[in-house]
């Protein structure tokens, strides 16, 4: 039986290159929550800046206060948690459907985002951007939000608090379980799993 594979986050590009579609891993370190409304605001802020003639990296966008965090090398968890009950760090923390972020993802990957956690398929533009930028897409188990929340040890809103549950949160996680769905080579678990199933029948 394989030993538990713990991966520290944020992670370096060389770590991303070693991950393969189908790998079951446990993330320990820092993740950021961001979903529909936050993605749109990040995306619009970048486009507004670049419409004035400046093409900047993720780090430069943060330094110039265009973005509220440096997304370089970081991971977004597509999460809008329920309110935390007394004594909890965070409420139920299951993933939302990733396709809602597809419009915004290629640009964010271009600016340095290196990983995403959600559920469901991604479109071709996102898959192409994952390969082009050496990134990775991972899935968390939908319907297991209460269990996943126990892996989140700290959580604080760092941006867009007016968005409520869709604000960007910095979260310290420990042994947060995910499956690599699309790796930096473009291998897609949703496709290969279907092919393996077809072979089995």
Backbone bond lengths (Angstrom), bond angles and torsions (degrees), N, CA, C in turn:
res aa  C-N    CA-C-N  psi(-1)  N-CA   C-N-CA  omega(-1)  CA-C   N-CA-C  phi
1 X - - - 1.471 - - 1.534 109.35 -
2 X 1.351 115.96 134.46 1.460 120.01 -178.92 1.523 110.39 -66.51
3 X 1.343 116.08 147.07 1.454 119.83 176.83 1.522 109.10 -76.15
4 X 1.317 116.16 158.22 1.456 122.71 -179.13 1.522 109.52 -62.55
5 X 1.319 117.30 126.27 1.464 121.49 -176.82 1.525 109.89 -97.48
6 X 1.325 115.97 103.90 1.456 122.08 179.96 1.531 108.76 -98.31
7 X 1.306 115.98 128.87 1.462 121.59 -178.90 1.523 108.70 -121.23
8 X 1.327 116.33 127.83 1.465 120.29 179.09 1.526 110.12 -79.03
9 X 1.338 114.43 140.80 1.463 120.42 178.31 1.529 109.85 -128.20
10 X 1.354 118.17 146.11 1.465 125.73 -0.12 1.523 111.55 -65.10
11 X 1.347 115.98 155.37 1.450 117.61 -178.74 1.520 113.22 -117.04
12 X 1.326 113.43 158.86 1.455 120.32 -178.48 1.527 109.96 -80.95
13 X 1.321 116.07 162.67 1.458 121.73 -178.96 1.530 111.84 -58.55
14 X 1.352 117.52 -36.79 1.452 118.69 -177.66 1.527 111.39 -66.70
15 X 1.336 117.05 -29.12 1.463 120.89 176.34 1.523 109.38 -70.13
16 X 1.322 116.76 -42.69 1.458 121.52 179.41 1.526 110.15 -58.29
17 X 1.312 117.17 -41.21 1.466 121.48 -178.13 1.518 112.57 -63.26
18 X 1.325 116.48 -25.02 1.463 120.43 -179.18 1.522 112.93 -82.99
19 X 1.322 116.93 -17.71 1.465 120.66 -178.63 1.526 110.41 -76.94
20 X 1.317 115.67 140.94 1.460 121.34 -178.63 1.518 110.79 -126.91
21 X 1.326 116.11 144.49 1.457 120.83 176.91 1.523 109.38 -52.19
22 X 1.321 116.07 129.36 1.456 121.15 -178.04 1.509 113.50 103.04
23 X 1.332 117.62 -15.56 1.471 120.79 177.95 1.527 109.83 -65.44
24 X 1.318 116.29 134.73 1.467 122.20 174.15 1.514 106.15 -103.73
25 X 1.336 116.61 116.02 1.456 120.72 -173.98 1.527 111.05 -130.14
26 X 1.329 114.41 164.47 1.455 121.51 178.93 1.525 108.17 -121.38
27 X 1.329 116.54 122.33 1.459 121.55 -177.71 1.527 111.11 -93.16
28 X 1.330 115.07 134.61 1.456 120.96 177.09 1.526 108.54 -133.49
29 X 1.334 115.87 126.36 1.462 119.75 -178.52 1.516 110.63 140.02
30 X 1.336 116.88 -131.87 1.467 121.65 -174.18 1.523 112.05 -117.70
31 X 1.330 115.91 128.84 1.461 123.84 171.94 1.521 108.14 -122.26
32 X 1.327 115.42 160.84 1.466 120.38 175.47 1.526 109.41 -123.52
33 X 1.323 116.36 132.50 1.460 119.54 175.30 1.522 108.79 -83.44
34 X 1.319 115.52 139.87 1.469 120.95 174.74 1.518 107.52 -165.24
35 X 1.318 115.75 129.13 1.459 118.77 176.55 1.522 110.50 -133.74
36 X 1.319 119.06 -152.87 1.459 123.50 -165.52 1.527 115.19 -44.66
37 X 1.317 116.40 -61.96 1.463 120.55 -173.34 1.523 111.87 -64.97
38 X 1.330 117.04 -40.55 1.464 120.47 179.04 1.521 110.72 -66.47
39 X 1.334 116.98 -40.87 1.462 120.52 178.15 1.524 110.96 -60.44
40 X 1.319 116.12 -44.46 1.470 119.62 -179.48 1.519 110.52 -61.37
41 X 1.324 117.06 -41.17 1.462 120.14 -178.75 1.530 111.01 -67.40
42 X 1.330 117.41 -42.34 1.469 121.26 177.06 1.528 110.30 -61.07
43 X 1.321 115.19 -48.04 1.467 122.86 -178.60 1.531 111.31 -59.86
44 X 1.329 115.78 -49.46 1.465 119.99 -179.04 1.529 111.53 -63.93
45 X 1.330 116.77 -35.91 1.465 120.45 179.54 1.520 111.11 -65.20
46 X 1.328 116.39 -40.47 1.470 120.81 178.69 1.523 110.03 -66.34
47 X 1.330 116.64 -47.74 1.464 119.74 -178.69 1.524 111.50 -62.41
48 X 1.319 116.64 -38.70 1.468 120.16 179.30 1.527 110.30 -62.78
49 X 1.329 116.89 -42.73 1.464 121.35 179.03 1.515 110.39 -65.04
50 X 1.337 116.48 -45.18 1.465 119.48 -176.31 1.518 112.47 -73.35
51 X 1.323 117.95 -20.65 1.464 120.49 176.80 1.529 111.11 -67.78
52 X 1.341 115.08 -17.17 1.467 120.24 179.19 1.529 111.43 -93.39
53 X 1.335 115.94 8.14 1.458 120.32 174.00 1.508 116.23 99.81
54 X 1.321 118.48 -0.77 1.469 121.29 -179.10 1.516 110.13 -101.62
55 X 1.348 116.35 125.42 1.457 121.56 174.70 1.523 106.64 -112.31
56 X 1.338 116.26 110.44 1.454 121.37 -171.38 1.523 112.28 -118.91
57 X 1.318 115.76 157.47 1.461 121.62 173.97 1.530 108.87 -78.80
58 X 1.331 115.91 171.33 1.452 119.63 177.31 1.515 112.17 -58.99
59 X 1.326 116.50 -40.85 1.457 120.71 179.13 1.512 111.96 -64.89
60 X 1.327 116.48 -41.26 1.465 120.68 179.23 1.532 111.19 -68.07
61 X 1.323 116.32 -37.03 1.467 119.96 177.87 1.525 110.59 -63.44
62 X 1.323 116.55 -35.70 1.462 120.76 177.42 1.524 110.65 -71.20
63 X 1.332 116.61 -44.43 1.464 120.90 -179.78 1.525 111.54 -60.47
64 X 1.317 116.49 -34.60 1.471 120.41 -179.84 1.532 112.13 -90.00
65 X 1.341 115.66 8.17 1.467 122.39 176.28 1.523 113.06 63.57
66 X 1.326 116.45 24.97 1.466 120.54 172.56 1.523 109.11 -76.17
67 X 1.334 115.80 -40.86 1.457 122.63 175.91 1.525 109.31 -111.82
68 X 1.339 117.23 148.16 1.463 120.37 -177.90 1.525 114.71 -81.79
69 X 1.341 116.63 -4.85 1.458 121.25 175.63 1.512 108.44 -151.78
70 X 1.334 115.49 158.01 1.457 120.25 174.95 1.517 106.88 -84.60
71 X 1.331 116.83 111.01 1.461 119.89 -176.36 1.524 112.74 -79.96
72 X 1.323 117.61 -6.09 1.466 121.97 -176.43 1.527 111.58 -56.73
73 X 1.321 115.68 121.09 1.459 121.15 177.17 1.514 114.70 75.54
74 X 1.316 117.10 3.61 1.465 120.31 -175.43 1.524 112.67 -97.56
75 X 1.343 114.17 172.00 1.459 122.30 -176.65 1.522 109.21 -124.04
76 X 1.331 115.99 133.13 1.456 121.44 173.19 1.525 109.77 -100.14
77 X 1.319 115.01 130.15 1.462 121.48 172.66 1.517 106.73 -101.89
78 X 1.333 116.55 120.92 1.461 121.43 -178.12 1.528 108.52 -75.03
79 X 1.303 114.89 88.02 1.454 122.49 -168.64 1.518 112.16 -137.57
80 X 1.313 115.49 136.35 1.448 122.52 169.22 1.516 105.95 -132.82
81 X 1.327 118.63 88.52 1.469 121.37 -171.84 1.516 113.61 -68.29
82 X 1.318 115.12 154.86 1.457 119.53 171.77 1.530 107.96 -74.81
83 X 1.329 118.15 161.98 1.474 119.72 178.91 1.532 111.46 -58.90
84 X 1.307 115.68 141.52 1.468 120.37 179.41 1.522 110.23 -74.95
85 X 1.306 116.00 137.71 1.462 120.65 174.17 1.522 108.53 -82.96
86 X 1.309 116.33 167.33 1.460 120.77 -179.06 1.523 110.52 -55.81
87 X 1.334 115.69 129.51 1.459 120.81 179.62 1.519 114.34 89.30
88 X 1.354 117.01 -6.54 1.463 120.51 179.24 1.525 111.00 -97.16
89 X 1.331 115.10 149.41 1.462 121.38 174.78 1.523 109.82 -75.81
90 X 1.325 115.84 -37.53 1.463 122.63 -176.06 1.523 107.64 -156.47
91 X 1.332 116.59 157.80 1.454 120.10 177.20 1.519 110.98 -78.76
92 X 1.318 116.00 -163.45 1.460 120.92 178.48 1.524 109.23 -55.28
93 X 1.327 116.73 133.24 1.470 120.24 -168.29 1.527 112.88 -128.45
94 X 1.333 115.76 48.80 1.462 119.73 177.28 1.512 112.08 -82.18
95 X 1.345 117.14 157.82 1.476 121.43 -177.41 1.516 112.58 -74.64
96 X 1.331 115.62 152.88 1.457 120.88 172.64 1.527 108.88 -100.08
97 X 1.322 116.50 169.47 1.466 121.77 -176.62 1.526 111.07 -66.23
98 X 1.320 115.67 123.66 1.467 121.63 -171.73 1.525 114.04 -68.26
99 X 1.327 117.65 -29.49 1.467 119.89 -175.88 1.524 112.13 -59.75
100 X 1.321 117.02 -21.38 1.472 120.09 177.84 1.530 111.50 -63.71
101 X 1.324 116.15 -23.03 1.462 121.07 -178.42 1.528 113.26 -98.94
102 X 1.332 117.28 -0.21 1.469 120.31 -173.21 1.526 113.55 -58.51
103 X 1.321 117.39 -38.99 1.471 120.61 -178.25 1.520 111.49 -59.56
104 X 1.329 116.50 -36.10 1.458 121.56 -171.44 1.539 113.65 -93.83
105 X 1.315 116.45 -20.57 1.464 120.77 -168.98 1.525 115.59 -64.63
106 X 1.344 120.41 -45.38 1.469 118.55 -178.63 1.525 113.70 -54.62
107 X 1.326 117.76 -41.54 1.465 120.84 179.92 1.525 111.00 -66.15
108 X 1.326 117.34 -41.63 1.462 120.47 -179.99 1.527 111.24 -66.47
109 X 1.329 117.18 -36.69 1.464 120.17 175.86 1.536 110.47 -65.21
110 X 1.316 115.65 -39.39 1.474 120.70 177.69 1.526 110.81 -61.22
111 X 1.320 116.95 -32.22 1.462 121.64 -178.54 1.525 113.38 -88.62
112 X 1.339 117.55 3.22 1.458 118.98 171.57 1.505 117.72 121.57
113 X 1.343 118.03 -11.66 1.463 119.10 175.12 1.527 108.22 -57.96
114 X 1.317 117.57 136.32 1.471 119.02 -173.50 1.523 113.61 -119.42
115 X 1.332 117.05 -10.51 1.453 118.45 179.70 1.511 112.52 -153.44
116 X 1.334 115.42 153.95 1.460 122.09 178.73 1.520 108.66 -140.83
117 X 1.321 115.63 145.77 1.457 121.75 176.30 1.517 107.87 -126.68
118 X 1.325 116.79 128.14 1.456 120.62 178.27 1.503 109.93 -162.34
119 X 1.334 115.73 -143.86 1.460 120.11 173.66 1.525 108.61 -150.24
120 X 1.316 115.86 145.38 1.457 120.70 177.42 1.519 114.07 94.43
121 X 1.318 114.33 173.98 1.456 122.21 -174.35 1.520 112.65 -73.49
122 X 1.355 115.10 159.94 1.465 122.83 173.73 1.515 108.69 -116.92
123 X 1.337 117.08 154.99 1.462 118.96 -179.77 1.535 111.32 -81.07
124 X 1.325 115.56 173.87 1.468 120.45 -174.77 1.521 112.14 -62.58
125 X 1.333 118.17 -38.13 1.466 120.68 179.91 1.527 111.06 -60.60
126 X 1.325 116.66 -40.14 1.459 120.64 178.91 1.525 110.41 -67.94
127 X 1.324 116.83 -45.03 1.468 120.31 -179.92 1.525 110.26 -60.60
128 X 1.336 116.52 -43.88 1.472 120.38 178.29 1.531 110.67 -61.26
129 X 1.330 116.70 -39.75 1.465 121.11 -179.53 1.526 111.20 -69.53
130 X 1.323 117.17 -34.22 1.460 121.25 176.60 1.523 109.71 -60.63
131 X 1.325 115.94 -46.65 1.467 120.71 179.90 1.525 111.11 -67.30
132 X 1.310 116.66 -47.23 1.463 121.96 -178.13 1.524 111.73 -57.79
133 X 1.326 116.41 -39.55 1.463 120.47 -174.20 1.523 114.06 -101.87
134 X 1.337 117.06 5.10 1.460 120.57 178.16 1.516 112.85 62.05
135 X 1.328 115.97 48.05 1.460 121.39 -177.68 1.528 110.58 -108.77
136 X 1.325 116.60 -171.27 1.464 120.86 -178.68 1.528 109.28 -150.53
137 X 1.330 115.26 143.41 1.458 121.77 175.66 1.516 108.84 -115.06
138 X 1.323 115.87 128.64 1.452 121.75 -177.73 1.518 110.17 -122.42
139 X 1.329 116.10 155.42 1.460 120.94 178.49 1.518 110.37 -117.41
140 X 1.330 114.65 138.75 1.465 121.23 170.21 1.527 106.03 -103.15
141 X 1.297 116.58 159.40 1.461 120.61 -175.62 1.523 110.82 -76.41
142 X 1.334 116.25 117.27 1.442 120.50 176.22 1.527 110.24 -67.91
143 X 1.334 116.60 144.82 1.451 120.40 179.95 1.515 114.16 85.77
144 X 1.340 115.85 -0.71 1.471 119.64 -179.39 1.527 110.96 -115.28
145 X 1.330 116.15 31.16 1.458 121.27 -174.81 1.512 114.44 -57.49
146 X 1.334 116.91 -39.27 1.467 120.12 -179.14 1.520 111.04 -66.11
147 X 1.325 115.79 -38.47 1.467 119.93 178.59 1.523 111.07 -70.94
148 X 1.331 116.87 -42.36 1.466 120.76 179.91 1.524 111.06 -62.86
149 X 1.322 117.09 -34.86 1.468 120.15 -178.40 1.527 111.85 -61.92
150 X 1.318 117.13 -26.24 1.457 120.62 -179.99 1.529 112.20 -70.80
151 X 1.340 116.14 -17.84 1.470 120.90 177.30 1.522 111.61 -85.83
152 X 1.328 116.49 -8.02 1.465 121.70 178.79 1.521 108.10 -95.77
153 X 1.318 115.61 111.17 1.466 120.80 -172.97 1.526 113.55 -91.95
154 X 1.341 116.37 -26.00 1.460 121.41 177.05 1.521 108.22 -143.80
155 X 1.313 116.95 148.30 1.460 121.10 178.02 1.518 109.52 -152.87
156 X 1.335 116.02 130.53 1.470 119.62 176.24 1.522 109.70 -146.49
157 X 1.299 116.44 141.12 1.463 121.74 177.32 1.524 108.33 -72.74
158 X 1.330 116.69 129.03 1.466 120.33 179.53 1.532 112.74 -116.08
159 X 1.350 116.89 -11.96 1.469 118.44 -179.19 1.522 110.56 -162.79
160 X 1.333 115.30 152.89 1.457 123.26 174.66 1.527 112.15 57.81
161 X 1.310 116.88 44.90 1.462 119.36 -177.81 1.524 112.20 -63.57
162 X 1.337 116.91 -18.91 1.457 119.80 177.25 1.523 112.59 -67.73
163 X 1.337 116.56 -13.92 1.465 120.60 -179.97 1.532 112.11 -84.59
164 X 1.315 116.86 0.57 1.455 119.96 177.91 1.515 112.54 63.15
165 X 1.318 116.30 -123.41 1.459 119.85 -177.48 1.525 112.73 -64.32
166 X 1.348 117.02 -18.81 1.464 120.41 179.52 1.527 112.92 -94.49
167 X 1.315 117.64 9.67 1.467 120.64 174.78 1.524 109.65 -62.60
168 X 1.328 116.60 159.93 1.466 120.37 176.49 1.520 108.76 -83.65
169 X 1.325 115.59 126.14 1.456 122.12 179.53 1.522 110.48 -114.96
170 X 1.302 115.53 141.79 1.467 121.08 169.43 1.528 106.10 -95.51
171 X 1.325 115.89 126.31 1.459 120.02 -175.06 1.521 111.14 -127.16
172 X 1.304 115.92 132.83 1.454 121.88 173.17 1.521 107.03 -93.91
173 X 1.336 115.76 121.80 1.458 120.06 -176.41 1.523 110.80 -118.90
174 X 1.318 114.06 156.62 1.459 120.60 178.19 1.523 108.77 -137.93
175 X 1.326 115.70 121.49 1.468 122.19 179.74 1.534 111.70 52.03
176 X 1.337 115.36 48.49 1.463 121.57 179.33 1.529 108.19 -80.67
177 X 1.349 118.32 116.40 1.472 120.43 -172.11 1.528 113.83 -82.49
178 X 1.325 115.69 129.40 1.466 121.66 175.80 1.528 109.55 -141.57
179 X 1.321 114.80 161.38 1.460 121.52 173.70 1.523 107.62 -115.45
180 X 1.323 116.98 132.40 1.463 120.52 175.89 1.531 107.42 -72.34
181 X 1.335 116.69 121.17 1.461 121.30 -177.56 1.531 111.16 -100.61
182 X 1.328 116.20 -48.84 1.466 120.70 177.35 1.509 107.59 -124.86
183 X 1.331 116.01 119.51 1.461 119.14 -178.16 1.521 111.34 -94.44
184 X 1.311 116.32 178.83 1.465 121.28 -174.45 1.524 113.19 -68.63
185 X 1.334 116.18 -12.04 1.464 120.62 176.58 1.529 111.83 -91.17
186 X 1.334 115.93 -7.02 1.452 119.96 -179.33 1.519 114.26 93.37
187 X 1.336 117.19 2.09 1.465 119.73 176.44 1.525 108.56 -65.85
188 X 1.323 116.30 133.79 1.453 121.58 -171.65 1.529 109.71 -122.17
189 X 1.317 116.70 112.62 1.464 121.29 -177.31 1.515 112.05 -59.86
190 X 1.330 117.61 -35.49 1.454 120.06 -179.66 1.527 111.40 -62.75
191 X 1.326 116.95 -30.29 1.463 120.59 178.10 1.527 111.49 -83.84
192 X 1.320 115.88 -46.81 1.467 118.83 -176.72 1.523 111.81 -67.35
193 X 1.329 117.14 -34.50 1.464 120.21 179.19 1.524 110.55 -64.96
194 X 1.338 116.77 -38.56 1.465 120.79 178.00 1.527 110.09 -64.84
195 X 1.334 116.00 -42.99 1.467 120.02 179.85 1.525 110.93 -63.64
196 X 1.332 116.51 -41.95 1.470 120.09 179.01 1.520 110.58 -63.77
197 X 1.326 115.93 -38.82 1.463 119.73 179.03 1.530 110.43 -65.07
198 X 1.321 115.89 -42.73 1.480 119.72 179.57 1.528 110.86 -60.37
199 X 1.343 115.24 -39.96 1.471 119.81 179.05 1.522 111.03 -64.11
200 X 1.342 115.15 -36.40 1.464 119.83 -175.93 1.523 112.91 -70.77
201 X 1.352 116.92 -20.69 1.463 119.24 -179.84 1.515 111.11 -109.02
